[in-house]
């Protein structure tokens, strides 16, 4: 869900603010488009529209037996599958507002209004979305919940353990666990190890899935950026004396996300390996919009200020976990 919705203004047409309403609206819409084109949220999360208080994202196990040999004229065997883990995401209401004084309009400060009031408002709206989504990943590295502006965020996937865990249980056999949390620091060799581990991820029936990671996501850390681009940026391996062929070259998208800097801790430099196609197909990381940013404006009778308020409803969360793994975390699985 994109764009911005303006409700009918109250009491502005006959006021000193009437002529300023249209340029303020235009500026707000322009800022929204600029942010949506470069949004990191859109690159990491599946964007979903919602028509309800919340939405349930479910899954099914694969067929237990698969195709069976039956011989000529044989009967069709009955196969079995069951409901897998599910995740319910409840939409959250977000609000903010800014005000414009009569003096600013009288002094023809419309440019300043757009630069400070309108621009700052839209900047904060999109920064909130970006930071909120990033906090899900940051929090999930260390636990099942995290805090964002007083809100307690659920950092679990649909199996009710942290999105990043060394022991994701199977719905069919809870003792059969898998890890997407690794201690291996970033290198070309360790990238290959985590990629291989992800390619071998199984569904709840123990069948290997089609996970094919294509993206590396890192915080904005100079050392980590140098390490990543050195590992994947040349067709010859920088780690061998004879510069053997580097099969990682040209195979990865890289996202450097400064809002993930909070994941850096001491000597740990976590990084994320991500499958964008799996995420889209299996509803992995979800960012759900219920109500787009909706603006209304009115004149405050007490102050005479023109008040612009904005309201939106959205939520992010993790359903499946197999679309993403984290490396570089002390005490996690070593490959």
C-alpha positions, 0 to 999 in steps of 0.5 A: 500500500503506497501513497498518502490520503488527504481527508477533507480540510476543516475550516481552511478555505476561508482562512489565511491558510487556504492558499497554502494548503495545496503547495503543502499537500504537493510537497508531502506527496513528493516526499512520500514518493521519494522515500518509497522508491528507495525504501529498504523495507520494500527490499527486505519484507513482503509488503502485504495489504490488510483489510482486518484488525489483524491477519493470520499467516499459516502454512501446511506441511508437504505431503508425507508420502509423495508419489508411490509405484502402484503398477498397472491399473493400481489405485491412487494412494491417499497422501497426508499433510497437516497444518504447519505453524501459523503467525497472527499479526495485529495492525498497530496504529501510529500517529503524529502531527505538526503545526503552522503559525499564522505568522509564518503564512503572513510572512510568506514563509511557505518554503520554510514550512515545506522544508521544516514542517512538512518535510520533517513530518514525512521524513519521520514517518518513513524513518519510523517504518525503516527503524521499526522494521530493522529493530525486528531483525536486531531484536531477533538476534538476541531474543524473542522480544525487543522494544521500539519507542515503548512498544514491545515487539514480537521477534519470534517466527511462527514456531514461537522461538526467536526468528534467529535460533539454533533450534527451530523445531519441526511441527511434525517432530519437535525434537528435529531442529534446525539452525539459522543462527551461526557464529561464523564470521564473514568470509568467502568460505563462511558465506559458502558454508551458510549458503549451503546450510540454507540450501539444505533447510527442510520443511516440517516433514523433513523434505529439503526445500528450494531455499536459494539465498541471493542477498547479503544484508549488513549494517553500515560498518566499514570493516564489514563492508570491506570484508564483504566486497572483498569476498564477492567483488572479484572473480579470483579468490583473494584468500589463496596464493594462486588466486583460484576461481571465486564462485561467489563473484557476481552472485549476490545482491548487497544491502547496506542498512544503517538502521541495522547498526544496533546489531553491532556489539563488541567484537561481533559483526553480525550479517544476514543472508537472505532469499528474496524469492523464498520470502515472497513465496512463503510469507517469511518477513511480513510488513503489513499495511492496514491504513496508509498515511492519512492526513487531515488539517484544521485550524486550532481555535485556541492558538490560530495555528494550522495543525496537520495530523497524520495517522497510519496502521501497519505492523511487521513480523516474521512468519517463516524463518527459512528465508533469512539467516544470521552469521557472526554471532558468538555462541551460535552454531559453528559450521 
